[in-house]
Amino acid sequence: MTDSAARPYEGPSRARYLLDGRRVGVADLLSGGLLKEGEQLKFVRRLVGETHHATVTSKGWIRLDDGDEFRSPSAAAAAAVGSGSFDGWNAWTVNDGRPLAALRQQLLDQAAEEAGTDTVEERQTSLAPSARHARLKTVREQAEKGEPQSLSVQELLGWWGATGRGPVNDQIEAELANHSLVTAPGFDKVPLDSTIELVKAPDGFSGEELVAGAQAFTAPTANEGESHETGLTVGTLPSALGGVTSVKPTATLEEVITLMTLHDFSQLPVLAGPHHLRGAVTWKSIARTRHVDPNASLSQVIVDARDVRYDHDLIDILPLLAELDFVLVKDQHNAIAGIVTAADVAQAYGDLASHFLLIGEMDRRLRQIIAETFALPEVTALCDPTGERVTSFGDMTVGDYLRVFENPERWNQLGWRLDRKVFIGRLEEIRRIRNNVMHFNSSDPLPRADVDKIRNLNKLLREYGGGS
């Protein structure tokens, strides 16, 4: 079996390969000369008095004593123990006692030195890979001292030049993993303006703890290189972790009614502490109970309420919201931290839908302007000389619109008293925004600035292109 990770990468290209958004593997340590074929590894579990042994294979995999081989150190550690989940990079050590994580750091340091300070990323990111490596190294050192760096999700994304989450998530997680870092809570599970911490990944924890949600981070998995899709989670809604007003079980019904009226609440949770949900009071439960007993107490109007984790997929709670109209949300510490209503979800999906509507209007107006101004052969000559793809104006893409407007002769034919280069620059910006939205590349709403760019272009097209 050929392992792509074992291929040698020389010079600056190798440095960029290691630094720029991929997880370093054991095969990289082998090709970098930091490990040798047949080298012995040891995984010591002092608390339970166990020691596990393994060998590095020629293709950079880890072979356990029973003959099973694993590309991932974490998968190898879990298989050696038989259960649970572990950060294999810190679990497995070489003969001199250094963990694989230390060798990985040495390899990344070498790559950063090879790349130098002048490395320029081909993508539009705010930090070069070597600069980002240096920053993450400092952050890891702080985390090891128990002083994790706090920052907003938006600030973290900015290190990679991103404004929203999507395909960049895999790159971020890979580079964090290369430094044994995770975020608490998960940066892809909370709103963009939420504060997170960059903390050191744990050496190991049981699968039971993971299921119980006791951990405040996304743990390393056996399939370390596996990509995963990003979707809306409960925690990405602003109200999910925005705090919640509640009452204790000892409160009076009059207190509840007063709070609900003053805050214009439709429901109010009843908590016997941040981790103990007793239920909720709704206007419906008050009306029904008092219709039978005008002197009913708080305990009589409490109805069942449900809570969900902040990192739960939003789409999975839609049936629950349809039934109850609301759910309480638990944070990374399993404390009730917010509430999500059916109206909150409707607004979130409505915001996403509005982006499609704006982009749809832009497409329609651009196509209409071109169809009313140019003959189809004039367009195909610029966009599809072979005539195999564009057989009607309806076949045109935003890239085709750009090709038409980039042509000075066709631009002059429009008769617009506008600067062609400035217009094309904005249309190119919106083309990238459109692709991210239409290809579902981000789970976040469009930034207000991007929405305004599309709205303003549509306004210009209405004014110069005619039509309603």
Summary of the structure (lengths in Angstrom):
residues: 468
radius of gyration: 28.1
end to end distance: 61.1
largest distance: 82.1
contacts: 1412
relative contact order: 0.07
helix: 47%
strand: 15%
